[in-house]
Amino acid sequence: MTMNKKLQLSNGMSIFGPVRIGMVVVLLVFIISLQMGDRVSAAAIEDVEAAVTSSITMDSVEKSTDRMFKKFYGLNASDYESVVLYAPVTNMDAEELLIVKLADTSQAEAVQAAITNRLDTQKNTFEGYAPEQYDLLDNHHIIDVRGNYILYVVHANASAADQAFRDSL
Amino acid sequence: MIFSSVFFLFVFFPIALLLYFIVPWKLKNFVLLLISLVYFAWGEPIYIVLMLFSVCFNYLSGLELDYYRKVKDQRWLRICFWFTIIVNLGMLGFFKYYGFLLDNLNAILPVDIPYKTLALPVGISFYTFSALSYIIDVYKGTVPAQRNFISFGVYLTMFPRLLAGPIVRYKDIFEQLTVRRHTWYKFGQGVTLFIRGLGKKVLLADNISAAFNAIAAIPGDERSVLTAWVGALAYTMQIYFDFSGYSDMAIGLGKMFGFEFGKNFDYPYISKSVTEFWRRWHISLGSWFRDYVYIPLGGNRVAVGRHVANILIVWMLTGLWHGSAWNFIIWGLYYGLLLLLEKYFLAKYLEKLPGIVQKIYAFIFAVFGWVLFSATSLSGAFTFLGNMFGIGGHGLVDSTGLYYLGANLILLVICFFCSTPFVWKHYSRIALKKGAWRSVAAAGIYTAIIVLSLAYLVNATYSPFLYFQF
């Protein structure tokens, strides 16, 4: 019985009790840390599109098709929940806006890689003969992955577009 | 790392076996625990935290429950018990059902709660259920608390059954944690069982899965009755060989390490009723729910109304255990209703029918069940079921259906015979009698299974077990 007494706190609880409660606290901290970071947003892509397009001038881009999305990025729009692409009106422009709502956050990596590819291709195209456009591509592009949403924008005012994008999620 | 992968078969497993057998008896459990943790961490480097938590937390819980028992403090005993149950179920519930719950809340509430989808920790349903059985049994005093941390760790993490069961219960195995015999005979049994499981998975399940995947991808209005049935039968065979193959491999590996786990499958497709089907399918899960949910709820020793409720609760939970989606819940309730129907109404008529009719009845209802189970959405499940009866589909027979039937008929027939005792009975008649040539023949058959499986494995893409997602 003396052995047992040693294992007891004043309220009758065993000394294992507080140890176990401590472990649960550690578990909760672990779970919260897993939950930090980007969350999945249920916002409709139309709302995100409206917020972003009203934050910047859209003179040199026009709404494009899924076929162009395939051509520029090599991805099938049907694999994602929805895709909105604004492509340059002429070949002499570099401005571009892409919003992808992923079907699953695991797709983020592939989309990001495709965007980087597209950016490199565009840079190669404009390098050496259209310094303004090249500067736009080089210094005014943003790729923002937020949970199930991805934004890619090339625009003189890219950061305003990104801010509007974040606020709309 | 799955059992049917070249890396497991040729690197991990030989090293594990070698380490286990060269160390003295006293260190064997320790080595097994280390091997199991490495095995788990291989695929789940982050979620090993959950596994370690579960081991440490439940180990201490056992000791604490045992202490309150000894000092006869009923109040703290109950508090400690429910706290432990809530923490275990809370962890399982969070990782498995949190996204599902928020999805449904977001659908009915005017607000949107943003959340981050987390990957399901592999094996969590299995090891949590093993932990719960231990806690409940210690609480009830059925088994003594495990004082040796290593032994308890081995119980919960043992790598053969870590990812997809069988859900070994502590009371069935605790003696083996301290004393177990290693014999060449048992080792040999384990090896042959493992090879049979490998063959089931790689040669049968993985091959027939192509038919189902292709048919499931056809739009509902282009599926004829024939196509739908070929698809449903293919999945019925795939899930059996996939899961029972895994169980055979797990039980076989267990034997090689000296453990005896109970049977998890007993030719479910020869059952004569749905009730019997569930006594033969995933036996360790069924008996878990029976012992730890159904019987504590009162089982069948209650008024009819209460009994109906008990059955439906147990089967809804069984469905939910398989995944956080409505089709699993409907699938569970489907079986609950069938079992009730059999018990209160059909059983007396069924018994009068010829055996073969009873078997066809049970088999067809299992097939319907798998259609519910396999679907990714409820509407998809009902479209597929409708197609099987010609609703919203593409006629009775079309060229697509004939193509899939022709391409898979032989495999389906082989699967069918292998899912009954027929093949094993004939094999044992030839191989399991005295005579040197018989042993040679048996060795030849097993070698053929290994060589064929490896040929498939080397070429195949990664194909995890279906039951890993539960």
HADDOCK unambig.tbl for C-alpha pairs under 7 A between the chains (distance, minus, plus):
assign (segid A and resid 13 and name CA) (segid B and resid 76 and name CA) 6.67 0.50 0.50
assign (segid A and resid 14 and name CA) (segid B and resid 64 and name CA) 6.45 0.50 0.50
assign (segid A and resid 16 and name CA) (segid B and resid 60 and name CA) 6.45 0.50 0.50
assign (segid A and resid 16 and name CA) (segid B and resid 64 and name CA) 6.04 0.50 0.50
assign (segid A and resid 20 and name CA) (segid B and resid 57 and name CA) 6.16 0.50 0.50
assign (segid A and resid 35 and name CA) (segid B and resid 116 and name CA) 6.25 0.50 0.50
assign (segid A and resid 38 and name CA) (segid B and resid 116 and name CA) 6.80 0.50 0.50
assign (segid A and resid 39 and name CA) (segid B and resid 114 and name CA) 6.14 0.50 0.50
assign (segid A and resid 39 and name CA) (segid B and resid 115 and name CA) 5.07 0.50 0.50
assign (segid A and resid 39 and name CA) (segid B and resid 116 and name CA) 4.31 0.50 0.50
assign (segid A and resid 40 and name CA) (segid B and resid 114 and name CA) 5.86 0.50 0.50
assign (segid A and resid 40 and name CA) (segid B and resid 115 and name CA) 5.38 0.50 0.50
assign (segid A and resid 40 and name CA) (segid B and resid 116 and name CA) 5.15 0.50 0.50
assign (segid A and resid 41 and name CA) (segid B and resid 114 and name CA) 5.52 0.50 0.50
assign (segid A and resid 42 and name CA) (segid B and resid 112 and name CA) 6.75 0.50 0.50
assign (segid A and resid 42 and name CA) (segid B and resid 114 and name CA) 6.97 0.50 0.50
